[in-house]
Amino acid sequence: MAFKIIVCAKQVPDTSEVKIDPVKKTIMREGVPSILNHDDANALEEALKIKDQYPDTTITVITMGPPQAKDMLLECLAMGADEGVLVSDRAVGGSDTWATSNVLAAAIAKLGEFDLIFAGRQAIDGDTAQVGPQLAEKLGLPQVTYVAEFKIDQNMKDITVKRVLEDGYELIKIQTPCMLTAIKELNVPRYMSIGGIYDAGQKECKVWNAKDIAVDLDTVGLEASPTNVFRSFTPAPKDKGMMIQGDTQKDLAQNLLINLKAKHVI
C-alpha cells in the first residue's frame, strides 16, 4: 500500500531583496525574486527521505498563491515530488493565516486520503507559525511542531520525533495520520537534479480555484480575515560601532571605561 504524503509549501519573496515602500509602508514585491520558503524546503526534504527509503511513497506539494507560484511547484517536482497543486483565485487573495488554513483544508479534503502532512514551521515573509497548527485543527489531526528529528517505523504508522523547545527538547511518539512542522535543523534540503528538472518540465501542475475546492467564500480572502497588517517598516539603522583597542586586557578595559565616561553612559 502506497504511503501518501502532502507537503504544504509557499512561494515567498527573497527577504534579502525586500524593500519597504516609503509612502505606503508596505512590502514592495515588484522586481523582488521569489523562492521556496526555507522551512518548507526542509519539510519537502524529509518527505523525500521517506520516499528514498520506501519507493512506493507518493508526495503531493500543495500551495496557495498567484499563478507564478507554479514555478515554485515545478522546483519541488524537480527535487523529487510527484505532484504539484496550486490553489489560485482572487477570492482567496489577502487571506490571513486563519483564512489560508481554510483554503488549504478544503484543498486537502479534495485531494482525498493521506497518511502524513509536512509543512515548514513558518514562512519567512510572515513569521507567524500559525498556518500549520490551524490546518491540523481544521482537519482533526494530531500535530507536532518544531520537529528537529524524525523517524518512522517500518509499519509506516508509528513516528518518533524530537521537538525543540526554548530550554530543551521533547521526544514524542505519534501515529499517522498526523501533521508535522519542520525547522531547519531537521535536514539539509537537496538540490534539483538535471533529470528531475527535465522530468518536471514534462509534468503539469493542477491549478484549482475556490469553486474547485468548494471552500466557503465567507471564510477566505481579505474581508473574512480577522487579522490585518497595519503597516510594514524597515527598522532604523544602528549607529556605527566603535572598536576598542589596547595591548592588554587591562588596557582594553581602561579604554572602554574612558569611552563610556566620555559618552556619559557611566
C-alpha positions in Angstrom: 0.0 0.0 0.0 1.5 3.3 -1.0 2.3 5.8 1.7 0.8 9.3 0.8 2.5 12.5 2.0 1.2 16.0 1.5 3.7 18.9 1.8 2.4 22.4 2.3 4.7 24.9 0.7 4.7 28.6 0.0 6.4 30.8 -2.6 7.8 33.8 -0.7 9.8 36.9 -1.6 13.5 36.6 -1.0 13.8 38.6 2.2 17.4 39.7 1.4 16.0 41.6 -1.6 12.8 43.0 0.1 12.3 46.8 0.3 9.6 48.8 2.0 7.5 51.5 0.2 8.4 54.7 2.0 4.9 56.1 1.4 2.5 53.1 1.7 4.7 51.4 4.3 4.1 48.1 2.6 6.4 45.5 1.1 7.4 46.2 -2.4 7.1 42.8 -4.2 7.6 44.0 -7.8 11.1 43.1 -9.1 11.8 41.0 -6.0 12.7 37.4 -6.7 10.5 34.7 -5.2 11.8 31.5 -3.6 10.6 28.3 -1.9 10.1 29.1 1.7 13.1 27.8 3.7 11.3 25.7 6.3 9.1 24.3 3.6 12.2 23.1 1.8 13.1 21.1 5.0 9.6 19.7 5.1 9.9 18.5 1.5 13.3 17.1 2.1 12.1 14.9 4.9 9.2 13.6 2.8 11.8 12.8 0.0 13.9 10.9 2.5 10.9 8.7 3.3 10.4 8.2 -0.4 14.1 7.3 -0.8 13.6 4.6 1.8 10.2 3.5 0.7 9.8 4.0 -3.1 6.0 3.4 -3.0 5.6 6.7 -1.3 3.9 9.5 -3.2 4.4 13.1 -2.4 2.0 15.9 -3.3 3.1 19.5 -2.8 0.2 22.0 -2.3 0.3 25.8 -2.2 -1.9 28.8 -2.3 -0.8 31.8 -4.3 -0.7 33.7 -7.6 -0.3 31.9 -10.9 3.5 32.4 -10.8 3.7 30.1 -7.7 3.7 27.2 -10.3 7.4 27.9 -10.7 8.0 27.0 -7.1 5.9 23.8 -7.5 8.0 22.8 -10.6 11.1 23.3 -8.4 9.6 20.9 -5.9 8.9 18.4 -8.7 12.5 18.7 -9.9 13.6 17.9 -6.3 11.6 14.7 -6.4 7.9 15.3 -5.6 5.3 13.5 -7.6 2.6 16.1 -7.9 2.0 19.8 -7.5 -1.3 21.5 -6.7 -1.8 25.3 -6.8 -4.9 27.0 -5.4 -5.1 30.4 -7.1 -8.1 32.6 -7.1 -8.7 36.3 -6.5 -11.4 35.3 -4.0 -8.7 33.9 -1.6 -6.3 36.8 -2.1 -5.4 38.7 1.0 -6.1 35.8 3.3 -4.5 35.9 6.7 -3.4 32.7 8.4 -6.9 31.7 9.5 -8.3 32.1 6.1 -5.3 30.5 4.4 -5.7 27.4 6.6 -9.4 27.2 5.5 -8.3 27.2 1.8 -5.7 24.5 2.4 -8.0 22.4 4.4 -10.6 22.4 1.6 -7.9 21.6 -1.0 -6.6 18.7 1.1 -10.1 17.4 1.5 -10.4 17.4 -2.3 -7.2 15.5 -2.6 -8.6 12.7 -0.5 -6.8 10.2 1.7 -3.3 10.8 3.0 -1.0 9.5 5.7 1.1 12.4 6.7 1.2 16.2 6.2 4.5 18.0 6.4 4.9 21.8 6.5 7.5 24.3 7.4 7.4 25.8 10.8 6.7 29.3 9.4 7.0 31.5 6.3 9.9 34.0 6.2 7.5 36.7 4.9 5.1 36.4 7.9 6.9 34.5 10.7 3.6 33.6 12.4 4.0 29.8 12.5 0.2 29.6 12.7 -1.0 28.0 9.4 0.3 24.5 10.2 -1.3 24.2 13.6 -4.6 25.8 12.3 -4.7 23.4 9.4 -4.2 20.4 11.7 -7.1 21.6 13.9 -9.4 22.0 11.0 -8.5 18.6 9.6 -8.9 17.0 13.1 -5.3 15.8 13.1 -2.8 15.3 15.9 0.2 17.5 15.4 3.8 18.2 16.5 5.5 21.5 15.7 9.2 22.4 15.6 10.4 19.0 14.6 14.2 18.7 14.5 14.5 14.9 14.2 12.2 12.3 12.6 12.0 8.6 12.5 9.2 6.4 11.1 8.8 2.7 11.9 8.7 0.1 9.2 5.0 -0.4 9.9 4.6 3.2 8.4 2.3 4.0 11.3 4.5 4.8 14.3 6.5 8.0 14.2 9.0 9.3 16.8 10.1 13.0 16.6 12.3 15.3 18.5 10.5 18.6 19.2 12.7 21.6 20.0 11.7 23.9 22.9 13.3 27.1 24.1 15.0 25.4 27.0 15.4 21.8 25.7 13.5 19.3 23.7 10.8 16.7 23.8 10.7 13.2 22.4 7.2 12.5 21.1 5.6 9.4 19.7 2.7 9.9 17.3 0.8 7.8 14.8 -0.3 8.6 11.2 -2.4 10.3 10.0 -0.8 13.4 11.6 0.7 16.8 10.8 4.3 17.8 11.5 6.0 21.2 11.0 9.8 21.2 10.2 12.6 23.5 11.3 16.0 24.0 9.5 17.8 21.6 12.0 15.8 18.7 10.6 17.9 18.2 7.5 19.7 19.8 4.6 17.4 20.2 1.5 18.7 18.6 -1.7 19.3 20.4 -4.9 17.3 19.8 -8.1 18.8 17.2 -10.3 19.2 17.5 -14.1 17.0 14.5 -14.6 14.5 16.0 -12.1 14.4 19.3 -13.9 13.8 17.5 -17.2 11.0 15.3 -15.8 9.4 18.3 -14.1 9.2 20.1 -17.4 7.1 17.2 -18.8 4.6 17.5 -15.9 1.6 19.8 -15.5 0.7 21.1 -12.0 -3.0 21.1 -11.1 -4.5 24.6 -10.7 -7.7 24.9 -8.7 -9.9 27.9 -8.0 -12.1 28.5 -5.0 -15.0 26.8 -6.7 -13.0 23.7 -7.5 -12.2 23.1 -3.8 -15.8 24.0 -2.7 -14.5 26.4 0.1 -16.9 28.7 1.8 -16.2 32.1 0.4 -17.3 33.7 3.7 -14.2 32.1 5.3 -11.5 33.2 2.9 -10.0 36.3 1.4 -9.2 39.7 2.9 -12.7 40.5 4.1 -13.0 37.3 6.0 -9.6 37.6 7.6 -9.8 38.6 11.3 -6.2 40.0 11.3 -4.7 42.6 9.0 -1.3 44.1 8.7 -1.4 47.8 9.7 1.9 48.6 8.2 5.4 47.3 7.5 8.5 49.2 8.1 12.3 49.0 7.9 13.9 49.4 11.4 16.2 52.5 11.6 19.8 51.5 11.0 22.0 51.3 14.1 24.9 53.7 14.6 28.3 52.6 13.5 30.0 50.6 16.2 33.3 51.6 17.9 36.3 49.3 18.2 38.2 49.5 21.4 41.9 48.9 21.1 44.6 48.0 23.6 47.6 45.8 24.0 46.4 44.0 27.1 43.0 43.2 28.7 43.7 45.9 31.3 44.3 48.5 28.5 41.1 47.4 26.7 39.1 47.7 29.9 40.6 51.1 30.7 40.0 52.4 27.2 36.4 51.1 27.3 35.8 52.9 30.6 37.2 56.2 29.2 34.9 56.0 26.1 31.8 55.2 28.3 32.5 58.1 30.5 33.1 60.4 27.5 29.6 59.5 26.2 28.1 59.9 29.8 27.0 56.3 29.8 28.5 56.0 33.3 
